[in-house]
Amino acid sequence: MDGILCLDKPQDITSFVCCAKLRRLVGEKKVGHGGTLDPMATGVLPILFGKATRALDLIPAQDKRYVATLRFGFVSDTLDIWGKVTPTGKPAPTLSEIEDALPSFRGDILQIPPMTSALKQQGQRLYTLARQGITVDRPARPVTVFSLDILQYDPDKGELTIDCHCSKGTYIRTICDDLGAKLGCGAVMIALRRTRAAGLPIEEAVELCKVEELAANDPEGLKALVRPIEELFTDYPAVTVSTKQAVRFRNGGALEIARLSSPVSEGLIRVKAPDGVFLGLGEPKDGSLKIVKLFV
């Protein structure tokens, strides 16, 4: 089985365990995921099968979207409800105060990654250091928040639900913590759902229980949910080559750009056979379209 499954990851399970479960369900040895979700988070988790796993290091750095709920009046060592939570004793802000604070979190901003992140520092994952009770200084990183909107606010509970469309590498729990700090009352994230990743929307995501049901009763129905590898790369331009050029390319040979039927731009190019089959990715260099990765 080669392709991508848009999984709706359930809560209280790691992305790695999701891959392990699907490996057993579909009988495919090569399984990976495109973008880790924390165990407590739910939502879009792209699962890559077979030859699609070759794309893990080439998936475009696409933006992502999340729906998150935070609770004011608390702080946490993990910036969420699953860590060591401490009440601040400060009242929840008003809706107008929240609306006044949100603009500073939109656009190009700097974020300090949380200690619970998978980023490496001095060769170690930050979350590994955090589990040892070690906190290190982390440099702020630039990220982009394209939109940050209020979906719902309950002032009695002090709970705010937001929709955040952001660049890859943005930490939603950090936005929650920083917003609480700016309002002077503290805030912890209590729920997180990813609604878009790798170009895949939550509307097309399949629940794990549904995958398990299909694997047991309708294997062909399960295969129908697996999307073509090429869908990961629709941001890149495509070129269709001749039959002879397709044979050469799939056998590892570079193609002369001057002999191609259409011009190619700089950067990665989707290379397709005359029958529309996606062969792989190429990149122009020294007058030739050289192979970056084959998927046939």
Residue pairs with C-beta under 8 A, 6 or more apart in sequence:
1 26
1 27
1 28
1 49
1 50
1 223
1 226
2 49
2 50
2 51
2 52
2 226
2 229
2 295
3 48
3 49
3 50
3 52
3 226
3 227
3 228
3 229
4 34
4 46
4 47
4 48
4 49
4 52
4 198
4 200
4 226
4 227
4 228
4 229
4 231
4 232
5 22
5 46
5 47
5 49
5 206
5 211
5 225
5 226
5 227
6 44
6 45
6 46
6 47
6 200
6 204
6 205
6 206
6 225
6 227
7 18
7 22
7 44
7 45
7 46
7 47
7 205
7 206
7 207
7 208
7 211
8 42
8 43
8 44
8 45
8 202
8 205
8 206
8 207
8 208
9 15
9 18
9 37
9 41
9 42
9 43
9 44
9 45
9 194
9 208
10 42
10 207
10 208
11 39
11 40
11 41
11 42
12 39
12 40
13 39
13 208
14 39
15 33
15 35
15 36
15 37
15 45
16 33
18 33
18 45
18 47
18 208
19 31
19 32
19 33
19 47
20 31
21 208
21 212
22 28
22 31
22 47
22 49
22 211
23 29
23 31
25 211
25 212
25 215
25 222
26 49
26 215
26 222
28 49
28 50
30 49
30 50
30 51
30 53
31 47
31 48
31 49
31 53
32 47
32 48
32 52
32 53
32 56
33 45
33 46
33 47
33 48
34 45
34 46
34 47
34 48
34 55
34 56
34 59
34 197
34 198
34 232
35 45
35 46
35 64
35 194
35 197
35 198
36 118
37 43
37 45
37 194
38 116
38 192
40 80
40 82
40 192
41 192
41 193
41 194
42 192
42 193
42 194
43 66
43 192
43 193
43 194
43 195
43 197
43 202
43 205
44 194
44 195
44 196
44 197
44 198
44 200
44 201
44 202
44 205
45 194
45 197
45 205
46 59
46 197
46 198
46 200
46 232
48 55
48 56
49 226
51 229
51 295
51 296
52 229
52 232
52 295
54 293
54 294
54 295
55 229
55 232
55 233
55 293
55 295
58 232
58 233
58 268
58 281
58 292
58 293
59 198
59 232
60 232
60 233
60 235
60 236
61 167
61 168
62 168
62 197
62 198
62 199
62 235
63 144
63 146
63 165
63 166
63 167
63 168
63 196
64 165
64 166
64 167
64 168
64 170
64 194
64 196
64 197
65 163
65 164
65 165
65 166
65 194
65 195
65 196
65 197
66 163
66 164
66 166
66 172
66 192
66 193
66 194
66 195
67 151
67 161
67 162
67 163
67 164
67 192
67 193
67 195
68 161
68 162
68 164
68 172
68 173
68 175
68 176
68 189
68 191
68 192
68 193
69 159
69 160
69 161
69 162
69 189
69 190
69 191
69 192
70 159
70 160
70 162
70 176
70 179
70 180
70 187
70 188
70 189
70 190
71 81
71 157
71 158
71 159
71 160
71 187
71 188
71 190
72 90
72 92
72 93
72 158
72 159
72 160
72 180
72 183
72 185
72 186
72 187
73 87
73 88
73 89
73 90
73 91
73 92
73 158
73 185
73 186
73 187
74 81
74 85
74 86
74 87
74 88
74 180
74 186
74 187
74 188
75 85
75 86
75 88
75 177
75 180
75 186
75 187
75 188
76 82
76 83
76 84
76 85
76 86
76 177
76 188
77 83
77 84
77 115
78 84
78 114
78 115
78 116
78 130
78 173
79 114
79 116
79 173
79 174
79 176
79 177
79 188
79 189
80 173
80 176
80 188
80 189
80 190
80 192
81 188
81 189
81 190
83 116
83 188
85 188
88 185
88 186
90 184
90 185
90 186
91 185
92 155
92 158
92 185
93 101
93 183
93 185
94 155
95 150
95 153
95 155
97 183
98 150
98 153
98 160
98 179
98 183
99 150
101 179
101 182
101 183
102 148
102 150
102 179
104 182
105 145
105 148
105 175
105 178
105 179
106 145
106 146
106 147
106 148
107 144
107 145
108 142
108 143
108 144
109 142
109 143
109 144
109 145
110 140
110 141
110 142
110 143
111 140
111 141
111 143
111 170
111 171
111 174
111 175
111 178
112 138
112 139
112 140
112 141
112 174
113 119
113 126
113 138
113 141
113 171
113 174
114 126
114 171
114 173
114 174
114 177
115 126
115 127
115 129
115 130
115 135
115 136
115 138
116 126
116 127
116 130
116 173
117 126
117 127
117 171
118 125
118 126
118 127
119 125
119 126
119 138
120 126
121 129
121 136
121 138
122 136
126 136
126 138
129 135
129 136
141 169
143 166
143 167
143 169
143 170
144 166
144 167
144 170
145 164
145 165
145 166
145 167
145 170
145 175
146 165
146 166
146 167
147 163
147 164
147 165
148 162
148 163
148 164
148 165
148 175
149 162
149 163
150 160
150 161
150 162
151 161
151 162
151 163
152 160
152 161
153 159
153 160
153 161
154 160
159 190
160 187
162 175
163 195
164 170
164 172
164 175
165 196
166 172
172 189
172 192
173 189
173 192
176 187
176 188
176 189
177 186
177 187
177 188
177 189
179 187
180 186
180 187
180 188
181 187
193 202
194 202
195 201
195 202
196 202
198 232
199 231
199 232
199 234
199 235
206 225
211 222
211 225
214 221
214 222
214 225
215 222
228 278
229 278
229 295
230 270
230 278
230 295
233 268
233 270
233 281
236 267
236 268
236 269
236 270
236 281
237 264
237 265
237 269
237 270
238 269
238 270
238 271
238 272
239 260
239 261
239 262
239 264
239 269
239 270
239 271
239 272
239 282
239 289
240 261
240 262
240 272
240 273
240 274
240 276
241 249
241 255
241 260
241 261
241 271
241 272
241 273
241 274
241 279
242 261
242 274
243 273
243 274
245 255
245 259
245 260
246 273
246 274
246 277
246 279
248 255
249 255
249 271
249 279
249 280
249 282
249 289
249 291
249 294
250 279
250 280
250 294
250 296
252 291
252 294
253 291
254 282
254 288
254 289
254 290
254 291
255 271
255 282
255 288
255 289
256 287
256 288
256 289
257 264
257 284
257 287
257 288
257 289
258 287
260 289
264 282
264 284
264 289
265 284
266 284
267 283
268 281
268 282
268 283
268 292
269 281
269 282
269 283
269 284
269 289
270 278
270 281
271 278
271 279
271 280
271 281
271 282
271 289
272 278
272 279
273 279
277 296
278 295
278 296
279 294
279 295
279 296
280 291
280 292
280 293
280 294
280 295
280 296
281 291
281 292
281 293
281 295
282 289
282 290
282 291
282 292
283 289
283 290
283 292
284 290
